[in-house]
Amino acid sequence: MSGRFESLGRMEVPGFPAREIPVYRPAGHRAEDAAPALLVFDGQNAFEDQPGAPGWHLHHAVEALDRREHAAPLVVAIPHGGPTRMDELTPWRIEGRGGRGDAFLDWVAGALAPRVRSRYRVPEGALGMVLGGTSWGGLMALHGHFRFPELFGGALSLSPSCWVGDFAIFEDLRRRPLPTFSRVYLDCGGLEAEGRMLPPARALARELKVRGYQEAQLRWVEDPQADHTELEWRRRLPAALRFMYRR
């Protein structure tokens, strides 16, 4: 069985380009069913391959979940705004550019999340809504989870760009209280940026452990031979979903 693609329609995003928001409903999902929602940044890559850009095939990973052991989430894909991608997906500036990620997160929390809840039955609290993404999107998923912990109960963060803003994510998380509920999947490949992305991602996972994250709350995956590509993220996503959505 396969699920179905729907749309939340074209949404205005204050200060950024408007965009259509696709949704994938897993097989067997009925309108009256309660299901968690996974909101992913860079959502134009979430599903099928595009010319010159392999997709993550996230919908196939969702359908591969054993429903007896895992909840199958709705996938809400948030495409980037083209020329404003850097502005949207970096909470801190990079050499004088970008850094408007908090304004974009305000739209996700204040407009997109309520639109999702108005259309679908999404459980309140805990893992009712989770943020996900890769690279800059992975960084945004972490930052958004800690910034809005009552709304987004977890983060699927693949290959997060921890270097943005001179590694500002570290101080950002240190100054925030631990969420009441939190489940974080964090990974990185050993070949990404010629090996420079792995050490800070590893250090971030270590900091979360020091702050009290247990194995049930945090999954850190170090993939020594993996580079910074959609194909690698596609390969790691099934295990990430199994961790996040285990019953």
C-alpha positions in Angstrom: 0.0 0.0 0.0 1.1 3.6 -0.6 -0.1 6.8 1.0 -1.2 9.9 -0.7 0.1 13.4 -1.4 -2.0 16.4 -0.4 -1.5 20.1 -0.1 -2.1 22.7 2.7 -2.4 25.2 -0.1 -0.2 28.2 -0.9 0.8 30.0 2.2 2.0 33.6 2.7 5.2 33.9 4.7 5.8 37.4 6.1 9.1 38.7 4.8 9.7 35.7 2.6 8.3 34.3 -0.6 4.9 32.5 -0.5 5.0 28.8 -1.2 2.8 25.7 -1.4 3.1 23.2 1.4 2.8 19.5 0.4 1.8 16.8 2.9 2.3 13.1 2.7 -0.4 11.0 4.4 0.8 7.5 5.1 -1.1 4.5 3.9 -4.2 3.6 5.9 -4.4 7.1 7.5 -8.0 8.2 7.8 -9.3 11.7 8.5 -10.5 10.7 11.9 -7.1 9.1 12.9 -4.8 10.9 15.2 -1.2 10.9 13.8 2.0 12.8 14.7 3.3 15.4 12.2 6.9 15.7 11.0 7.6 19.1 9.6 10.8 19.1 7.5 12.9 22.0 6.2 14.2 22.0 2.7 11.0 20.0 1.9 11.5 20.2 -1.9 14.0 17.4 -1.4 11.8 15.3 1.0 10.2 12.9 -1.5 11.0 11.9 -5.1 14.2 12.7 -7.0 14.3 16.1 -8.9 16.5 16.9 -11.9 20.0 17.2 -10.5 18.9 16.7 -6.9 18.2 13.2 -5.5 15.3 13.1 -3.0 15.3 11.7 0.5 12.4 9.3 -0.3 11.0 10.1 3.1 7.6 8.8 2.2 9.1 5.4 1.5 10.9 5.4 4.8 7.6 6.2 6.6 5.8 3.3 4.8 8.6 0.9 5.8 7.9 1.5 9.5 6.4 -1.5 11.3 3.1 -0.1 12.5 3.0 -2.5 15.4 6.2 -0.9 16.8 6.2 2.6 15.3 3.8 5.4 14.6 3.7 6.5 11.0 3.8 10.3 10.9 2.3 12.7 8.5 5.1 14.5 6.6 4.7 18.2 6.1 7.3 19.4 3.6 8.4 23.1 3.9 10.1 24.0 0.6 12.7 26.8 0.9 12.1 30.2 -0.7 14.7 30.0 -3.4 16.9 33.1 -3.1 15.9 33.5 0.5 17.0 30.0 1.6 20.0 31.2 3.5 17.9 33.9 5.3 15.3 31.3 6.3 17.5 28.4 7.4 20.2 30.2 9.4 19.3 31.6 12.8 22.6 33.5 12.9 24.5 35.4 10.3 27.3 34.0 8.1 29.8 36.6 7.2 27.1 39.3 7.1 24.6 37.2 5.2 21.4 35.3 6.3 20.5 35.0 9.9 16.7 35.5 9.7 15.8 32.0 10.8 14.0 33.1 13.9 11.6 35.1 11.9 11.0 32.1 9.7 10.5 29.8 12.8 7.9 32.3 14.1 5.9 31.6 10.9 6.3 27.9 11.3 5.2 28.0 14.9 2.5 30.7 14.5 0.9 29.9 11.2 2.0 26.6 9.7 1.6 24.5 12.8 -1.9 25.7 13.5 -2.8 25.1 9.8 -1.6 21.5 10.1 -3.7 21.0 13.3 -6.7 22.6 11.7 -6.6 20.1 8.8 -5.5 16.9 10.6 -5.9 15.3 14.0 -2.4 15.8 15.5 -1.8 14.7 19.2 -1.1 17.5 21.6 2.3 17.6 23.3 5.2 15.1 23.3 5.8 13.9 19.8 2.6 15.4 18.3 4.9 17.6 16.2 8.6 17.2 15.4 10.9 19.3 13.3 13.4 17.7 10.9 15.9 18.6 8.3 19.4 18.2 6.9 22.4 20.5 6.9 21.0 24.1 7.6 17.6 22.4 8.0 19.1 20.1 10.6 20.4 23.0 12.5 17.0 24.7 12.3 15.3 21.6 13.6 17.5 21.6 16.7 17.1 25.3 17.3 13.4 25.2 16.7 12.8 22.3 19.1 14.6 24.1 22.0 13.0 27.4 21.1 9.5 26.1 21.0 9.7 22.9 23.2 6.0 23.0 24.1 5.1 22.9 20.4 7.8 20.7 18.8 8.7 17.7 21.0 11.7 16.5 19.1 14.2 17.1 16.4 15.4 14.9 13.5 18.7 16.6 12.8 20.8 15.0 10.0 24.2 16.5 9.3 23.5 19.8 11.2 25.6 22.8 10.2 26.8 23.5 13.7 29.4 26.0 12.4 26.8 28.6 11.5 27.2 31.9 13.4 30.6 30.8 14.8 29.1 27.7 16.4 26.3 29.7 18.0 24.1 26.6 18.5 26.2 25.6 21.5 25.6 28.8 23.5 22.0 28.9 22.2 21.2 25.5 23.7 23.2 26.1 26.9 21.1 29.1 27.8 17.8 27.4 27.3 16.2 25.0 29.9 15.9 21.4 29.0 12.5 20.7 27.4 10.0 18.8 29.6 9.9 16.2 26.9 12.6 15.9 24.3 13.7 13.3 21.7 16.6 14.1 19.5 18.1 12.2 16.6 21.5 13.6 15.6 24.0 12.3 13.0 26.9 13.3 10.9 29.2 11.7 8.3 33.0 11.6 8.6 33.6 12.9 5.1 31.4 15.9 5.3 33.2 19.2 4.6 36.5 17.1 4.5 35.8 15.9 8.0 35.2 19.4 9.6 31.5 18.8 10.3 31.8 15.7 12.4 33.7 17.0 15.4 31.2 19.8 16.3 28.2 17.5 15.8 29.9 14.9 18.0 30.6 17.6 20.6 27.0 18.7 20.5 25.8 15.2 21.2 28.2 15.0 24.1 26.9 18.2 25.6 23.4 16.9 25.5 24.5 13.7 27.3 26.3 15.8 29.9 23.0 17.8 30.5 21.2 14.5 31.2 20.0 13.1 27.9 19.6 9.3 28.2 19.7 6.7 25.4 15.9 6.8 25.2 16.0 10.6 24.5 19.1 11.0 22.3 20.4 8.9 19.4 23.8 9.9 18.1 25.0 8.3 14.9 28.5 8.7 13.5 28.8 7.5 9.9 32.5 7.5 9.2 32.4 7.0 5.4 29.4 9.3 4.6 29.6 12.6 2.8 27.2 15.5 2.8 24.7 14.2 0.2 21.0 13.5 -0.2 21.7 9.8 -0.9 23.4 9.5 2.5 20.5 11.2 4.3 18.1 8.9 2.4 20.1 5.9 3.7 20.0 7.1 7.4 16.4 8.3 7.5 14.7 4.9 8.2 16.7 4.4 11.4 16.1 8.0 12.4 12.3 7.5 12.0 12.4 4.2 14.0 14.1 6.0 16.9 11.8 9.0 16.9 8.5 7.2 16.4 8.9 4.0 18.4 5.7 3.3 20.4 
